[in-house]
Amino acid sequence: MFNSQIRMTKKQKLAIYHKVDKFLKYDFPTIHRRSGEWIGSSINFDGMPKAINKQNNNELAMIEHATYSIANKAVLEAIKGCSKESQLIIDWRYIKQTSNYQLKCRLGIYGNEALYRRIYKACIEFADCLETTCIQLHVDPNVIHKLNVI
């Protein structure tokens, strides 16, 4: 069920790193955007007759909003489950999208190799935390795919 960093090969860890990197760069911004997409919207009543719709679009929108809100919460909670350094790396690199230079200054490290070792470690930690959080919050697997599966 849960992958341990000890039991994984270097090749498996690298595959997980790439999945997490892609998820945080491309999928999470979409999840975050969709989680608030329907906030504040209301039903439009203009008094004109409408054709009967077999599906309730407002209900579908509310379900989508709830689904993405839970997924967004799962990602944010998974970040909180990581070490302080990994939290900082994920926040600054993927959420705030700062430069590598700024991230290295914030971490107080020199050189790209040291930075990428820490980013790699942060992504592996995040994948483990996200898997646990998704199980606990019953996140739809179509929204957040398992990142630890190789």
N, C-alpha and C positions, 0 to 999 in steps of 0.2 A: 504494500500500500504506500508507504512512505519510503523515499529513497534516502539513504544515508550518504553523506559526503564521503565517508570512509569506504563504503562498498562500491562506489562508482569509479569507473575507469576514467582516465584523462579524456578520452574520446567522448564518453557519455557526458562528462561535465561540460565539455566544449559545446556539444549539441544543445544542452540545456541553456548555457550562456547565450547562444545565438537565438534560441526561442524566446528567452526572457527579454533580450535586447530588442528584438523585433516587436514583441508584445508591448513593452513600455514605450517604444518610439511611435508605433503605428496604431495598435489596437486600443491601448488605454486612453489616448486622447478622444477616440470615438466613443468609448464607453462613458467617459466623463462628460462629453458633450451631450450624448443622448440621455444621460441620467437627469439632466435639467431641462431637456427640450420642451417638455410639456408643462412646466411650472408656470402658473399664472394664466394659462389659456382657458378660455371658457367656450361654451357651446354658442354657436352663432344662430340666433333666431331672427330671421328677417321677415317673417310672416308669409313667405311665399311657399306654396305647396311643393313638396319634394316627392320624388319617386321613392317607393318603399325599398329600403336597403336591407338585405338579409343579414348583414353584419353590422354591429354597432361600432362605428369607427371610433367614437369617443372611448368606448370600453377597451378597444384594442390599444388605443393610445395610452390609456392609463396602465394597462398591463405592461406595455413596453417600457413606460416610465418606471414602473415598480421593478421590473426585471433589471434594467440598467442601473437603477439606484442601488439595488442590492449588490450588483457586480462592482460598482464604484466603491461602495463601502468595503467590500471584501478586499479590494486592492489597497485601499488606504489602511485598513487594519493589518494587512499582511506587511506593509511597510513598517508599521509600528512594532511588529514582531521581530524585526531584524535588529542586529546590533546597532549601536549609536552611529558608528562609522558607516555602516551599510545604509542606514536611514539617510544620512547626510549625502552619500553618493547618489542614491536613487533620486532624492529630492532635487539636488543641484544638477545632476546630469540629465535626468529624464523629465522631471516636472518643470523645473525652472529653465532647463535647456541652456545652462551656462557653458562657457568654453572650457576646454581641458585645462588651460592656464589658470582660470579662476578656481576651478575645482582643486587643482594641485596646491594653489595658494591657501585655500580654505583648509585643506587637509595637512598642510605644512610638509609636503613631500616634494622631491625633485625627481625629474625624469619620467618619461612615459611608461617605462617598464613597471615601475612601482605603482603608478596610477592604474594601469590596466590589470595588474594583479588584484588590486583592491576592487575594481569594478567587477571583475570576474567573480570574486568571492561574494560580493554583494548580490549579484544576479543569482548565484546558486542558493544563497540564503533566502532570497525573495521567493524563488520557486518553491522551496520547502514550506515557507510560511503561507504562501498563497494557496497551496494545495489543502492545507489544514483549514484555512479560513473559508475556502469555498465549500468544503464539506460541512463545516459548522453553520454557515449561512444558507446552505442549500442553493447555491448559485447555479443557474442554468448552464450546463456544459456546452451549449451552443454559443454562449456569450463569452465565457472564459474557458478555453480549452486547457487540458492538463499540460503543463509545461515540463513536468518531470518524466513524461512518457517519451521513450526514445524509439 
